[in-house]
Amino acid sequence: MLKPAAVLLFLLMLQGCSDHLLKDETKTENSGYFADATDCLHRSYRKEQIKVPTGKTMSVIDVPISHDAGSFSACMQYAGHPTPKVDTQTYLTVSRSCLSESQHTENPDDAYAQCVKRSRITVESVSGDKK
């Protein structure tokens, strides 16, 4: 009874390893680029707290006012993506435009990277190579 259990365990481990290797091979140099830009855009919202009457009490809610370009740029840098050689507001503007353009494409990571490459900003390199 021990031998079939050991064989089954071995086969399960082998399958897990093969899935891991296949997933790593399908990654591209732009994997996660679109998702990181989307996440950083949401994280860079400037919020203002306002009091709103709710029944007999007052509740405080956060209202998004605008995006903080410096926060967006720092977030993208922290996520491991190259930072532009322009001011952070221009980078944020280009990124928002590229996110909108690449949102419904087959491969949003590559579409976003291509959009950033052809924009008016100079990024060190989307793929990590120095220009």
C-alpha positions as CSV (number, residue, x, y, z in Angstrom):
1,M,0.0,0.0,0.0
2,L,2.9,2.3,0.6
3,K,4.3,1.9,-2.9
4,P,1.2,3.2,-4.8
5,A,1.0,6.2,-2.4
6,A,4.6,7.0,-3.0
7,V,4.2,6.8,-6.8
8,L,1.1,8.9,-6.6
9,L,2.9,11.5,-4.5
10,F,5.8,11.5,-7.0
11,L,3.5,12.0,-10.0
12,L,1.7,14.9,-8.3
13,M,5.1,16.6,-7.5
14,L,6.2,16.0,-11.1
15,Q,3.0,17.6,-12.5
16,G,3.4,20.6,-10.2
17,C,7.0,21.1,-11.4
18,S,6.0,20.8,-15.1
19,D,3.3,23.4,-14.7
20,H,5.7,25.8,-13.0
21,L,8.2,25.4,-15.9
22,L,5.5,26.0,-18.5
23,K,4.3,29.1,-16.8
24,D,7.8,30.6,-16.7
25,E,8.4,29.9,-20.4
26,T,5.3,31.9,-21.4
27,K,6.3,35.0,-19.6
28,T,7.4,37.9,-21.8
29,E,9.6,40.9,-21.0
30,N,6.4,43.0,-20.6
31,S,4.5,40.6,-18.3
32,G,2.7,42.5,-15.7
33,Y,3.4,45.9,-17.2
34,F,-0.2,46.8,-17.9
35,A,-1.4,45.5,-14.5
36,D,1.3,47.4,-12.7
37,A,0.5,50.6,-14.5
38,T,-3.2,50.2,-13.7
39,D,-2.5,49.4,-10.0
40,C,-0.1,52.4,-9.7
41,L,-2.7,54.7,-11.3
42,H,-5.3,53.7,-8.7
43,R,-2.8,54.0,-5.9
44,S,-1.7,57.5,-7.0
45,Y,-5.1,59.1,-6.4
46,R,-5.1,62.1,-4.2
47,K,-8.0,61.9,-1.8
48,E,-9.8,64.5,0.3
49,Q,-11.9,63.6,3.3
50,I,-15.2,65.2,3.5
51,K,-18.0,64.9,6.0
52,V,-21.4,63.8,4.7
53,P,-24.6,63.7,6.8
54,T,-26.0,60.2,7.2
55,G,-29.1,60.1,9.2
56,K,-28.4,61.7,12.6
57,T,-24.6,61.4,12.3
58,M,-21.8,62.6,10.0
59,S,-19.7,60.1,8.1
60,V,-16.3,60.9,6.7
61,I,-15.6,59.6,3.1
62,D,-12.6,59.8,0.9
63,V,-13.2,61.5,-2.4
64,P,-10.6,61.1,-5.2
65,I,-9.5,64.5,-6.4
66,S,-6.7,64.0,-8.8
67,H,-3.6,61.8,-9.4
68,D,-0.3,62.4,-7.8
69,A,2.2,62.1,-10.6
70,G,5.2,61.7,-8.3
71,S,3.4,58.9,-6.5
72,F,2.6,57.2,-9.8
73,S,6.2,57.4,-11.0
74,A,7.6,56.1,-7.7
75,C,5.1,53.2,-7.7
76,M,6.1,52.2,-11.3
77,Q,9.8,52.4,-10.3
78,Y,9.1,50.2,-7.2
79,A,7.3,47.7,-9.4
80,G,10.6,47.4,-11.4
81,H,9.7,49.4,-14.5
82,P,11.9,52.1,-16.0
83,T,11.2,55.7,-15.1
84,P,11.1,58.4,-17.8
85,K,13.5,61.2,-18.4
86,V,10.6,63.8,-18.2
87,D,8.7,65.3,-15.4
88,T,6.3,63.0,-13.6
89,Q,3.2,64.7,-14.8
90,T,4.0,64.0,-18.4
91,Y,4.7,60.4,-17.6
92,L,1.4,60.1,-15.8
93,T,-0.5,61.7,-18.8
94,V,1.2,59.3,-21.3
95,S,0.5,56.3,-19.1
96,R,-3.2,57.1,-18.7
97,S,-3.5,57.5,-22.4
98,C,-1.6,54.2,-23.1
99,L,-3.7,52.4,-20.5
100,S,-6.9,53.5,-22.2
101,E,-5.5,52.5,-25.6
102,S,-4.3,49.1,-24.6
103,Q,-7.2,48.1,-22.3
104,H,-9.1,45.9,-24.7
105,T,-6.3,44.4,-26.7
106,E,-5.3,40.8,-26.9
107,N,-2.0,41.4,-25.1
108,P,-2.4,44.6,-23.0
109,D,1.2,44.3,-21.6
110,D,2.8,44.5,-25.0
111,A,0.3,47.1,-26.3
112,Y,1.0,49.3,-23.3
113,A,4.8,48.9,-23.7
114,Q,4.6,49.8,-27.4
115,C,2.4,52.8,-26.7
116,V,4.9,54.1,-24.1
117,K,7.8,53.5,-26.5
118,R,6.2,55.5,-29.3
119,S,5.1,58.4,-27.0
120,R,6.9,61.6,-26.6
121,I,8.6,60.6,-23.4
122,T,12.0,58.9,-23.3
123,V,12.1,55.9,-21.1
124,E,15.4,54.2,-20.3
125,S,14.0,51.0,-21.9
126,V,10.8,49.0,-21.5
127,S,12.8,45.8,-21.7
128,G,15.5,46.8,-19.3
129,D,18.2,47.4,-21.9
130,K,20.0,50.8,-21.8
131,K,19.6,53.0,-24.9
